[in-house]
Amino acid sequence: MIRVRQLTKHFADNPVLRGIDLSIAPGEFVVVLGQSGAGKSTLLRCMNRLAHADSGDLQVAGIDAMLARDERALRRRVAMIFQHHNVVPRLSVLKNVLTGRLGAMPTLASVLQLFQRSDVELALQCLRRVELSHKADARTDALSGGQMQRVGIARALAQQPQVILADEPVASLDPKTARLVMQYLRDASRELGITVVCNLHQVDFAREFGDRIVGLAHGRLVYDGDAAGLDDAALQRIYPQLDAPAPGGAPSPLPMSAANRMGA
């Protein structure tokens, strides 16, 4: 479903991705861990051409993501969930979800937002999946932050994508709401067969929800495996600022800045 080979990306003279190799199977739920600046967001943004990689090979949902001519087709198959919701506050919840259908509509119909009844029913199904159907007619700016993020998930699902890219989708949420949002994403992956690549800072959520965990540090892949293999040594590679393990194998207390970056 996703194949990355020797992917590189620079911003000016700053190398952000340094030869990433990664393969992700259809329906897999992959969590990407790494400290701020490790390249997590840039990797996701290259996957849907919000950022353009400098070199390498990048195949996503059967499309060459390195080619500009395939950008529209790529955006139809790949949905994005952002940290800050990216909803339209003045629109209703239902209309926000319906915007996920615009890429599949003819140009004139999408400009005029002439949604078919089947689109409306699909949007309502997606709202039911995230338990927000009772808010369909509410203005989105009347919702809580967690509810807005659930609207973002429903909008992504309404797109009927093959891949969902989630860039720190729970960073601004309290732990209880964050876990609920992660459950909705995992359920969608398992029940609908959608490949999910999710950037996180929270190691506990990575272990709980990821089928597989990928770790980045300084633009390089430093871990690729399951939760069981995410031991102290692996965390040291992903988060170089971690203290050495305390006696008995338990990690030493994190500096406050590191704890914040990891979502503690």
C-alpha positions in Angstrom: 0.0 0.0 0.0 2.9 2.4 0.9 6.4 1.9 -0.3 9.2 4.3 0.5 12.7 3.9 -0.8 15.7 6.2 0.0 13.4 9.2 0.5 15.1 12.5 1.1 13.9 16.0 1.9 15.7 19.2 2.7 14.4 22.6 3.8 17.1 25.0 2.5 20.3 23.5 3.8 18.6 21.5 6.6 18.2 17.7 5.8 14.9 16.6 7.3 14.5 13.1 5.8 17.8 11.2 5.2 17.2 8.1 3.0 14.0 6.7 4.6 13.1 3.1 3.6 9.7 1.8 4.7 6.9 -0.5 3.5 3.4 -0.5 4.9 0.8 -3.2 4.1 -2.8 -2.6 3.3 -5.0 -2.2 6.4 -2.0 -1.8 8.7 -2.1 0.7 11.6 1.4 2.2 11.9 2.4 4.7 14.6 5.4 6.9 13.9 7.3 8.1 17.0 10.0 10.7 17.2 10.9 13.9 19.0 10.0 17.3 17.5 12.1 17.9 14.3 12.7 14.2 13.7 10.9 14.3 10.3 7.5 12.7 11.2 5.3 15.4 9.8 7.4 15.9 6.8 7.2 12.2 6.0 3.4 12.2 6.1 3.2 15.4 4.1 5.4 13.9 1.4 3.0 10.9 1.2 0.2 13.2 0.0 2.4 15.9 -1.7 1.7 18.6 0.8 5.5 18.6 0.8 7.5 17.4 -2.2 10.4 15.0 -1.5 13.7 15.8 -3.1 14.6 12.3 -4.2 13.8 8.7 -3.7 10.8 6.5 -4.6 7.4 6.9 -3.0 4.4 4.8 -3.9 1.1 5.4 -2.1 -2.1 3.6 -2.8 -0.8 2.5 -6.2 0.2 6.1 -7.2 3.7 7.6 -7.7 3.6 10.3 -5.1 6.8 11.9 -6.6 4.9 12.9 -9.8 2.8 16.2 -9.8 0.5 14.9 -12.5 -0.9 12.2 -10.2 -1.5 14.7 -7.3 -5.3 14.9 -7.7 -5.7 11.1 -7.9 -3.5 10.8 -4.9 -5.5 13.2 -2.8 -8.7 11.2 -3.6 -7.2 8.0 -2.2 -5.3 9.5 0.8 -7.1 11.4 3.5 -5.4 13.6 6.1 -6.3 14.3 9.7 -4.5 17.3 11.3 -3.6 18.2 14.9 -5.8 21.3 14.9 -8.9 19.8 13.3 -9.0 22.0 10.2 -12.8 22.1 10.3 -14.9 25.1 9.0 -16.3 26.6 12.2 -19.4 28.3 10.7 -20.5 25.2 8.9 -22.7 22.5 10.4 -21.1 19.2 11.4 -22.8 17.4 8.5 -21.5 19.9 5.9 -18.0 19.7 7.3 -18.1 15.9 6.9 -19.6 16.3 3.4 -16.5 18.3 2.3 -14.8 14.9 2.3 -16.9 14.1 -0.8 -15.8 17.1 -2.9 -12.8 15.3 -4.5 -15.0 12.6 -5.9 -17.5 15.0 -7.4 -17.5 16.7 -10.9 -15.9 20.2 -10.8 -19.1 22.2 -11.1 -21.0 20.1 -8.5 -18.1 20.4 -6.1 -17.9 24.2 -6.5 -21.7 24.5 -5.9 -21.6 21.8 -3.2 -24.4 19.9 -4.9 -24.3 16.8 -2.8 -26.3 13.7 -3.8 -28.5 11.9 -1.3 -26.0 9.0 -1.2 -23.3 11.5 -0.1 -25.5 12.7 2.7 -26.2 9.2 3.8 -22.5 8.3 3.7 -21.7 11.3 5.8 -24.3 10.4 8.4 -22.9 6.9 8.5 -19.5 8.3 9.2 -20.9 10.5 12.0 -22.5 7.5 13.5 -19.2 5.7 13.5 -17.7 8.4 15.6 -20.9 8.7 17.7 -21.7 12.3 16.6 -24.8 11.8 14.5 -26.9 13.7 17.1 -24.7 16.7 16.3 -25.2 16.7 12.5 -27.1 20.0 12.4 -25.0 21.8 15.1 -22.5 24.5 14.1 -19.1 23.0 14.4 -17.7 25.9 16.4 -20.1 24.9 19.2 -18.3 21.6 19.7 -15.5 20.7 22.1 -12.0 20.1 20.7 -12.4 16.3 21.0 -15.7 16.5 19.1 -14.1 18.6 16.4 -11.4 16.0 16.0 -14.0 13.3 15.6 -15.6 15.5 12.9 -12.2 15.4 11.2 -12.2 11.6 11.4 -15.7 11.4 10.0 -14.7 13.7 7.1 -11.7 11.6 6.3 -13.9 8.4 6.3 -16.4 10.1 4.1 -13.7 10.5 1.5 -13.6 6.6 1.4 -9.8 6.6 1.2 -7.4 3.8 1.0 -5.0 5.5 3.3 -5.5 7.9 6.3 -2.5 10.0 7.4 -3.0 11.4 10.9 -0.5 14.0 12.0 -0.5 14.1 15.8 -4.3 13.9 16.0 -4.5 13.8 19.8 -1.8 16.3 20.7 -4.2 18.9 22.0 -6.7 16.6 23.7 -6.9 15.4 27.3 -5.9 11.7 27.8 -9.4 10.3 28.0 -10.6 12.0 24.8 -7.3 11.2 23.1 -7.7 7.5 23.8 -11.3 7.7 22.4 -10.1 9.3 19.2 -7.3 6.7 18.8 -10.0 3.9 19.2 -12.1 5.4 16.4 -9.0 5.5 14.1 -8.0 1.9 15.0 -11.6 0.6 14.5 -11.8 2.3 11.1 -8.6 0.6 10.1 -9.7 -2.8 11.2 -13.3 -2.7 10.1 -12.9 -0.8 6.8 -9.4 -2.1 5.8 -8.0 1.4 5.7 -4.2 1.8 6.0 -3.5 4.3 8.8 -0.2 6.1 9.4 -0.4 8.1 12.6 2.3 10.4 14.1 2.3 10.5 17.9 4.4 11.7 20.8 2.7 9.4 23.3 4.6 6.2 23.6 1.8 4.5 25.6 -0.7 5.1 22.9 1.8 3.8 20.3 2.1 0.6 22.3 -1.6 0.3 22.8 -2.9 1.0 19.3 -0.2 0.4 16.8 0.0 -2.8 14.8 3.6 -1.6 14.2 5.7 1.2 15.5 8.2 3.2 13.4 10.8 5.5 15.1 12.5 8.4 13.5 15.5 10.4 14.9 17.3 13.2 13.0 15.5 12.2 9.8 16.6 8.6 9.9 14.6 5.4 10.6 15.9 4.1 13.9 13.2 1.6 14.8 10.7 -0.6 12.9 8.9 -3.3 14.8 6.1 -4.2 17.2 5.3 -2.8 20.6 7.0 -5.7 22.4 10.3 -4.7 20.8 10.0 -1.1 21.9 12.3 -1.5 24.9 14.6 1.1 26.6 17.3 0.7 24.0 14.8 1.5 21.2 13.5 4.5 23.1 17.0 5.8 23.5 17.5 5.7 19.8 14.1 7.4 19.1 14.4 10.0 21.9 18.1 10.6 22.4 17.4 13.0 25.3 16.1 10.2 27.5 18.1 9.4 30.6 19.7 6.0 30.9 17.6 3.3 32.5 17.5 3.3 36.3 18.6 0.2 38.2 16.1 -2.6 37.7 15.4 -1.8 34.1 12.9 1.1 34.7 13.6 4.2 32.7 14.9 7.2 34.8 12.6 10.2 35.1 12.3 12.3 32.0 13.3 15.9 32.0 10.2 18.0 31.9 10.8 19.2 28.3 11.1 15.6 27.1 8.1 14.5 29.1 6.0 17.2 27.4 7.2 16.1 23.9 6.2 12.6 24.6 2.8 13.6 25.8 3.4 12.8 29.5 
